[in-house]
């Protein structure tokens, strides 16, 4: 207080508040991942329309892609249903789309696809950005891991940890593959049988 003028003191307090907000957000994300991993949320599972969830996530993220001068398009099969928690699935898909947007340069094309392959529904978020090296693809699912090129972007390194926890809770999986060029994030979930006509 003695060494700083009012403007410098205010700037210092603003930085401290921003850092505390970031710490609280990180702590909240870690608690959420732990809660998902506990399996307790299985009790809330109901049949949900994954097609509608992906469409909603696309609409949420579209302005972010537009602001980053990227294109976001989709090819979604209708009425693909899974047994699960709608909010968690929405957050997982949104995190995957948000990652593609945040870690890709302007001009990147991002494509969402949703289709059924036998008894499995595949949700793919593909981009033609810089991609992720093979040796780093499993590492990105670990908590608090951020690859060197992404350290200047906002985030706490927990988004993909939550995606994988949500996938495992739903007896599914999430993987990162090469899109040549770019990245393919694939979320696979067991499909519910179609409703009888």
SELOKE-192047 format. One record per residue (C-alpha): residue number from 1; x, y, z. Coordinates in steps of 0.1 Angstrom, whole numbers, always signed. Layout:
BEGIN
+-----+-------+-------+-------+
! pos !     u !     v !     w !
+-----+-------+-------+-------+
! NUM !     X !     Y !     Z !
...
+-----+-------+-------+-------+
END
This chain:
BEGIN
+-----+-------+-------+-------+
! pos !     u !     v !     w !
+-----+-------+-------+-------+
!   1 !    +0 !    +0 !    +0 !
!   2 !   +29 !   +23 !    +8 !
!   3 !   +48 !   +16 !   -24 !
!   4 !   +20 !   +17 !   -50 !
!   5 !    -2 !   +44 !   -62 !
!   6 !   -40 !   +38 !   -64 !
!   7 !   -40 !   +26 !  -100 !
!   8 !   -11 !    +2 !   -94 !
!   9 !   -27 !   -11 !   -62 !
!  10 !   -61 !   -16 !   -80 !
!  11 !   -43 !   -35 !  -109 !
!  12 !   -25 !   -57 !   -83 !
!  13 !   -58 !   -65 !   -65 !
!  14 !   -75 !   -73 !   -99 !
!  15 !   -46 !   -98 !  -107 !
!  16 !   -50 !  -114 !   -73 !
!  17 !   -87 !  -118 !   -77 !
!  18 !   -83 !  -133 !  -112 !
!  19 !   -57 !  -158 !   -98 !
!  20 !   -81 !  -168 !   -70 !
!  21 !  -109 !  -172 !   -94 !
!  22 !   -87 !  -195 !  -115 !
!  23 !   -77 !  -215 !   -84 !
!  24 !  -114 !  -219 !   -74 !
!  25 !  -123 !  -230 !  -110 !
!  26 !   -94 !  -256 !  -110 !
!  27 !  -105 !  -269 !   -75 !
!  28 !  -141 !  -272 !   -87 !
!  29 !  -131 !  -290 !  -118 !
!  30 !  -110 !  -315 !   -98 !
!  31 !  -139 !  -321 !   -74 !
!  32 !  -162 !  -327 !  -104 !
!  33 !  -138 !  -352 !  -120 !
!  34 !  -135 !  -371 !   -86 !
!  35 !  -173 !  -372 !   -83 !
!  36 !  -176 !  -386 !  -118 !
!  37 !  -149 !  -412 !  -112 !
!  38 !  -167 !  -423 !   -80 !
!  39 !  -195 !  -438 !  -102 !
!  40 !  -222 !  -423 !   -79 !
!  41 !  -238 !  -405 !  -109 !
!  42 !  -248 !  -437 !  -126 !
!  43 !  -280 !  -436 !  -105 !
!  44 !  -291 !  -405 !  -125 !
!  45 !  -288 !  -422 !  -159 !
!  46 !  -318 !  -420 !  -182 !
!  47 !  -322 !  -426 !  -220 !
!  48 !  -309 !  -394 !  -237 !
!  49 !  -307 !  -383 !  -273 !
!  50 !  -270 !  -379 !  -280 !
!  51 !  -278 !  -363 !  -314 !
!  52 !  -296 !  -335 !  -297 !
!  53 !  -267 !  -331 !  -271 !
!  54 !  -241 !  -328 !  -298 !
!  55 !  -263 !  -303 !  -318 !
!  56 !  -267 !  -282 !  -286 !
!  57 !  -229 !  -283 !  -280 !
!  58 !  -223 !  -272 !  -315 !
!  59 !  -246 !  -242 !  -312 !
!  60 !  -230 !  -232 !  -279 !
!  61 !  -195 !  -233 !  -295 !
!  62 !  -203 !  -218 !  -329 !
!  63 !  -197 !  -182 !  -317 !
!  64 !  -163 !  -192 !  -303 !
!  65 !  -153 !  -207 !  -336 !
!  66 !  -166 !  -177 !  -355 !
!  67 !  -146 !  -153 !  -332 !
!  68 !  -115 !  -174 !  -338 !
!  69 !  -121 !  -172 !  -376 !
!  70 !  -127 !  -209 !  -379 !
!  71 !  -154 !  -229 !  -395 !
!  72 !  -176 !  -254 !  -375 !
!  73 !  -198 !  -278 !  -394 !
!  74 !  -215 !  -311 !  -386 !
!  75 !  -229 !  -343 !  -400 !
!  76 !  -251 !  -358 !  -373 !
!  77 !  -273 !  -389 !  -376 !
!  78 !  -306 !  -382 !  -359 !
!  79 !  -320 !  -397 !  -327 !
!  80 !  -290 !  -417 !  -316 !
!  81 !  -297 !  -426 !  -279 !
!  82 !  -275 !  -437 !  -250 !
!  83 !  -281 !  -444 !  -214 !
!  84 !  -265 !  -416 !  -195 !
!  85 !  -263 !  -382 !  -177 !
!  86 !  -273 !  -355 !  -202 !
!  87 !  -254 !  -327 !  -184 !
!  88 !  -221 !  -347 !  -182 !
!  89 !  -223 !  -358 !  -219 !
!  90 !  -230 !  -322 !  -229 !
!  91 !  -200 !  -310 !  -210 !
!  92 !  -178 !  -337 !  -225 !
!  93 !  -188 !  -329 !  -261 !
!  94 !  -185 !  -292 !  -254 !
!  95 !  -150 !  -297 !  -239 !
!  96 !  -139 !  -316 !  -271 !
!  97 !  -152 !  -289 !  -294 !
!  98 !  -137 !  -261 !  -272 !
!  99 !  -103 !  -278 !  -273 !
! 100 !  -103 !  -280 !  -311 !
! 101 !  -112 !  -243 !  -312 !
! 102 !   -87 !  -231 !  -286 !
! 103 !   -57 !  -251 !  -299 !
! 104 !   -61 !  -244 !  -336 !
! 105 !   -52 !  -213 !  -356 !
! 106 !   -75 !  -190 !  -376 !
! 107 !   -87 !  -207 !  -408 !
! 108 !   -90 !  -241 !  -392 !
! 109 !  -120 !  -263 !  -403 !
! 110 !  -137 !  -283 !  -375 !
! 111 !  -161 !  -310 !  -383 !
! 112 !  -184 !  -329 !  -359 !
! 113 !  -198 !  -362 !  -369 !
! 114 !  -221 !  -386 !  -350 !
! 115 !  -229 !  -421 !  -363 !
! 116 !  -238 !  -455 !  -351 !
! 117 !  -213 !  -484 !  -357 !
! 118 !  -231 !  -516 !  -347 !
! 119 !  -237 !  -513 !  -309 !
! 120 !  -215 !  -482 !  -305 !
! 121 !  -221 !  -445 !  -312 !
! 122 !  -191 !  -426 !  -324 !
! 123 !  -189 !  -388 !  -318 !
! 124 !  -159 !  -374 !  -337 !
! 125 !  -145 !  -339 !  -335 !
! 126 !  -120 !  -335 !  -363 !
! 127 !   -99 !  -305 !  -372 !
! 128 !   -72 !  -297 !  -397 !
! 129 !   -51 !  -277 !  -371 !
! 130 !   -16 !  -285 !  -359 !
! 131 !   -24 !  -319 !  -344 !
! 132 !   -10 !  -337 !  -313 !
! 133 !   +22 !  -357 !  -315 !
! 134 !   +17 !  -395 !  -311 !
! 135 !   +37 !  -396 !  -279 !
! 136 !   +15 !  -369 !  -263 !
! 137 !   -19 !  -383 !  -271 !
! 138 !   -24 !  -403 !  -239 !
! 139 !    -7 !  -376 !  -218 !
! 140 !   -34 !  -350 !  -226 !
! 141 !   -59 !  -370 !  -206 !
! 142 !   -39 !  -367 !  -174 !
! 143 !   -49 !  -341 !  -149 !
! 144 !   -32 !  -307 !  -151 !
! 145 !   -13 !  -316 !  -183 !
! 146 !   -10 !  -289 !  -209 !
! 147 !   +12 !  -293 !  -239 !
! 148 !   +39 !  -266 !  -244 !
! 149 !   +23 !  -248 !  -274 !
! 150 !   -10 !  -245 !  -254 !
! 151 !    +3 !  -229 !  -222 !
! 152 !    -6 !  -194 !  -234 !
! 153 !   -43 !  -203 !  -239 !
! 154 !   -68 !  -201 !  -210 !
! 155 !   -75 !  -234 !  -191 !
! 156 !   -63 !  -256 !  -163 !
! 157 !   -54 !  -288 !  -181 !
! 158 !   -85 !  -307 !  -167 !
! 159 !  -109 !  -306 !  -197 !
! 160 !   -98 !  -338 !  -213 !
! 161 !   -95 !  -355 !  -179 !
! 162 !  -132 !  -348 !  -174 !
! 163 !  -140 !  -361 !  -209 !
! 164 !  -123 !  -394 !  -203 !
! 165 !  -139 !  -397 !  -168 !
! 166 !  -173 !  -391 !  -184 !
! 167 !  -166 !  -417 !  -211 !
! 168 !  -156 !  -443 !  -186 !
! 169 !  -186 !  -436 !  -164 !
! 170 !  -208 !  -444 !  -195 !
! 171 !  -188 !  -476 !  -203 !
! 172 !  -173 !  -458 !  -232 !
! 173 !  -139 !  -445 !  -242 !
! 174 !  -123 !  -414 !  -256 !
! 175 !   -92 !  -414 !  -279 !
! 176 !   -71 !  -390 !  -299 !
! 177 !   -61 !  -399 !  -334 !
! 178 !   -43 !  -383 !  -363 !
! 179 !   -66 !  -365 !  -388 !
! 180 !   -37 !  -360 !  -414 !
! 181 !   -35 !  -331 !  -409 !
! 182 !   -49 !  -322 !  -375 !
! 183 !   -66 !  -341 !  -347 !
! 184 !   -96 !  -365 !  -344 !
! 185 !  -110 !  -367 !  -309 !
! 186 !  -133 !  -398 !  -308 !
! 187 !  -159 !  -404 !  -281 !
! 188 !  -174 !  -439 !  -282 !
! 189 !  -205 !  -448 !  -262 !
! 190 !  -227 !  -479 !  -261 !
! 191 !  -259 !  -473 !  -281 !
! 192 !  -294 !  -479 !  -268 !
! 193 !  -315 !  -500 !  -291 !
! 194 !  -337 !  -479 !  -314 !
! 195 !  -373 !  -473 !  -301 !
! 196 !  -398 !  -495 !  -318 !
! 197 !  -418 !  -477 !  -345 !
+-----+-------+-------+-------+
END
